[in-house]
Amino acid sequence: MNVLDFGIEVIALSASGVLAPGPLFFANLAYATRLDWWSGVKVAHGHTMVELPLVIMLAAGLFTFDVAKKYSGIIGFVGGIAILGFAGLQIATITNEKRAYNLPRSTSSRGPFAVGVALTALNPFFLLWWFTAGVKLIADSGAFGISTGVIMLFLLHIWMDYAWLACTAYLASRGGILLRSKYYPVLRLALSAALVYYGISFLLQAASRPS
């Protein structure tokens, strides 16, 4: 795998999760309606404070004990199954979504940074993603050197959180609700198709590895 292929893989898989509506996303919009777009950056800061240590911990476990190499087939299989599962959840959510989205009129008295930390750490889907699909990406990043690969992976992933949360906060602060756009479900369907592609690719790679 070359750098370009790896970058596309990380961005495609990350985007499908980043753009999916969840507690963190809705809290971000709610804060933006009372504050401004900078609240989205603060939410992203809080998210990073949880995500960065988690990635470092997973990378240390994978590479210190050579897990990434010894169990690459299992990692690829579990990652592929998980990604296909996430794709199914995405598609089901899109088809069952209501067209009206009501933002909460008030949010917790805690600041956006604290909410970014809390809603990330307590989100089971966030943890599930990193312990399945995320582990596969971390394992793949080892091809570029452990330190370099993990840093590359994290930077390719985290900028999307900042861009998405800041941009949607800006739109919410200006009165625009992105989720009501007719193009938003189309974008999520396209990202779900990318998930299916990578899920099948990971399963085929796992199956082709010698036992």
Phi and psi in degrees as a GROMACS rama.xvg file:
@    title "Ramachandran Plot"
@    xaxis  label "Phi"
@    yaxis  label "Psi"
@TYPE xy
-92.982  175.768  ASN-2
-62.8783  -40.8894  VAL-3
-63.2583  -46.8946  LEU-4
-60.9861  -41.6211  ASP-5
-65.3896  -42.2308  PHE-6
-61.5295  -43.4505  GLY-7
-63.9724  -41.6424  ILE-8
-60.4523  -48.892  GLU-9
-62.5038  -46.4849  VAL-10
-65.6493  -42.1703  ILE-11
-64.4515  -45.8606  ALA-12
-70.1509  -38.7913  LEU-13
-66.9909  -41.5608  SER-14
-60.6346  -37.4321  ALA-15
-63.7803  -31.4073  SER-16
-85.2501  -40.7618  GLY-17
-62.387  -41.1446  VAL-18
-84.1924  -5.38059  LEU-19
-77.0435  132.075  ALA-20
-68.5862  137.56  PRO-21
-156.82  -175.686  GLY-22
-56.1487  -42.7402  PRO-23
-63.6848  -41.8392  LEU-24
-64.5041  -45.5275  PHE-25
-69.352  -36.2612  PHE-26
-63.771  -38.2314  ALA-27
-60.789  -45.1352  ASN-28
-64.9487  -39.6685  LEU-29
-64.2223  -42.4579  ALA-30
-63.6988  -40.8672  TYR-31
-63.5442  -31.5599  ALA-32
-68.5763  -23.2697  THR-33
-100.329  -27.1491  ARG-34
-111.921  -117.498  LEU-35
-152.895  -172.474  ASP-36
-63.2231  -25.2935  TRP-37
-65.0574  -21.5877  TRP-38
-61.6604  -31.2677  SER-39
-65.3451  -37.2037  GLY-40
-65.5536  -39.592  VAL-41
-65.7465  -39.1636  LYS-42
-61.5905  -42.6233  VAL-43
-64.0759  -37.4611  ALA-44
-58.281  -46.6345  HIS-45
-61.9263  -41.2157  GLY-46
-60.3468  -42.7046  HIS-47
-64.7782  -35.2673  THR-48
-62.9146  -23.0987  MET-49
-94.0604  -41.1097  VAL-50
-70.5704  -41.6589  GLU-51
-62.1514  -49.9894  LEU-52
-60.9726  -34.9152  PRO-53
-64.7217  -44.1268  LEU-54
-63.3429  -42.6664  VAL-55
-62.1411  -43.128  ILE-56
-62.5427  -45.3727  MET-57
-65.3002  -41.6132  LEU-58
-64.1389  -40.6351  ALA-59
-62.1637  -42.4364  ALA-60
-66.9409  -39.225  GLY-61
-69.1005  -44.4751  LEU-62
-93.2408  -29.0623  PHE-63
-64.7852  -42.0019  THR-64
-100.441  13.4707  PHE-65
58.2696  28.8584  ASP-66
-64.3305  -38.5793  VAL-67
-58.6645  -36.935  ALA-68
-84.4961  -43.517  LYS-69
-66.9265  -35.4917  LYS-70
-120.595  33.7127  TYR-71
-60.4152  -36.5317  SER-72
-65.5494  -44.1041  GLY-73
-65.5394  -42.5625  ILE-74
-60.4201  -44.0423  ILE-75
-64.2062  -39.4377  GLY-76
-66.4415  -49.6311  PHE-77
-62.7559  -42.1447  VAL-78
-62.249  -42.1807  GLY-79
-63.851  -44.5541  GLY-80
-62.1224  -44.1565  ILE-81
-62.951  -42.8177  ALA-82
-64.6827  -40.984  ILE-83
-63.857  -36.9668  LEU-84
-64.4648  -42.4353  GLY-85
-62.9553  -37.9258  PHE-86
-63.0613  -43.1493  ALA-87
-61.6257  -41.8733  GLY-88
-63.9677  -40.1121  LEU-89
-60.4898  -48.9396  GLN-90
-64.6425  -41.8424  ILE-91
-63.5506  -39.4161  ALA-92
-65.2997  -41.3549  THR-93
-63.6385  -45.4056  ILE-94
-71.9456  -22.8373  THR-95
-102.408  1.03034  ASN-96
-68.38  144.552  GLU-97
-82.7757  154.143  LYS-98
-82.3514  -11.8451  ARG-99
-107.14  134.325  ALA-100
-123.927  117.945  TYR-101
-104.575  118.359  ASN-102
-81.0062  146.088  LEU-103
-63.52  142.931  PRO-104
-76.878  -21.3855  ARG-105
-140.375  156.089  SER-106
-122.811  175.887  THR-107
-56.551  152.027  SER-108
-67.8985  -15.3355  SER-109
-70.1914  152.525  ARG-110
-73.039  167.717  GLY-111
-60.3039  -32.9277  PRO-112
-62.8005  -49.3576  PHE-113
-62.6122  -39.396  ALA-114
-66.8762  -36.5115  VAL-115
-60.9937  -40.6103  GLY-116
-65.8422  -50.8132  VAL-117
-64.7111  -47.4245  ALA-118
-73.8563  -16.0127  LEU-119
-82.5308  -50.3228  THR-120
-64.4676  -30.3428  ALA-121
-98.5046  8.08785  LEU-122
-91.7607  108.571  ASN-123
-64.4619  -30.5314  PRO-124
-70.3213  -33.4227  PHE-125
-62.0903  -47.2856  PHE-126
-66.6163  -41.5947  LEU-127
-61.8183  -40.365  LEU-128
-61.619  -47.111  TRP-129
-70.2752  -30.8242  TRP-130
-82.8015  -2.92516  PHE-131
-124.128  -81.4702  THR-132
-63.1443  -39.9792  ALA-133
-62.6792  -38.5179  GLY-134
-61.6481  -39.0171  VAL-135
-62.6094  -42.3658  LYS-136
-65.4363  -40.9744  LEU-137
-62.3278  -43.1904  ILE-138
-60.6961  -42.3699  ALA-139
-65.5668  -32.5854  ASP-140
-65.2771  -21.0563  SER-141
-62.7825  -18.1983  GLY-142
-64.9459  -18.1836  ALA-143
-107.154  17.8984  PHE-144
94.1228  140.081  GLY-145
-59.4899  -57.6229  ILE-146
-64.8318  -48.9611  SER-147
-62.0538  -43.2772  THR-148
-64.5875  -44.0464  GLY-149
-67.3412  -41.2806  VAL-150
-62.2337  -43.8435  ILE-151
-59.83  -46.005  MET-152
-59.6174  -48.0644  LEU-153
-65.6411  -40.973  PHE-154
-66.4194  -39.9608  LEU-155
-64.5625  -28.6087  LEU-156
-87.0539  -49.1365  HIS-157
-71.1846  -28.7492  ILE-158
-61.9113  -28.4113  TRP-159
-69.8642  -36.6296  MET-160
-61.7645  -46.481  ASP-161
-63.995  -46.1417  TYR-162
-63.4148  -44.9846  ALA-163
-68.1421  -48.1445  TRP-164
-66.9207  -38.036  LEU-165
-69.969  -43.5543  ALA-166
-66.3675  -43.7756  CYS-167
-69.7519  -32.5559  THR-168
-64.2764  -40.8418  ALA-169
-61.9449  -46.0645  TYR-170
-63.8086  -40.3722  LEU-171
-66.4711  -38.4238  ALA-172
-67.282  -23.612  SER-173
-94.5351  2.97012  ARG-174
94.4454  1.21162  GLY-175
-92.4458  135.044  GLY-176
-109.535  104.373  ILE-177
-60.1896  -35.9114  LEU-178
-64.3931  -18.4468  LEU-179
-84.2999  -8.82924  ARG-180
-67.5654  139.092  SER-181
-69.355  -16.5574  LYS-182
-85.3749  -17.4836  TYR-183
-63.9782  -47.5363  TYR-184
-62.1246  -34.5981  PRO-185
-64.1967  -42.2865  VAL-186
-62.2917  -42.9136  LEU-187
-67.7884  -34.3968  ARG-188
-65.2627  -39.9338  LEU-189
-63.5768  -41.1332  ALA-190
-68.3547  -33.9194  LEU-191
-64.7258  -37.1784  SER-192
-63.6838  -37.8187  ALA-193
-64.3715  -38.483  ALA-194
-60.7125  -44.8211  LEU-195
-60.1455  -43.5278  VAL-196
-58.9166  -50.1933  TYR-197
-70.7627  -33.9945  TYR-198
-61.0302  -45.7178  GLY-199
-66.8823  -39.6342  ILE-200
-61.1879  -43.6035  SER-201
-64.051  -39.0346  PHE-202
-66.4564  -40.9983  LEU-203
-66.0397  -39.4909  LEU-204
-63.1373  -41.7731  GLN-205
-64.5087  -39.989  ALA-206
-69.1691  -27.9234  ALA-207
-83.9669  -11.0899  SER-208
-75.2391  140.006  ARG-209
-66.4074  142.431  PRO-210
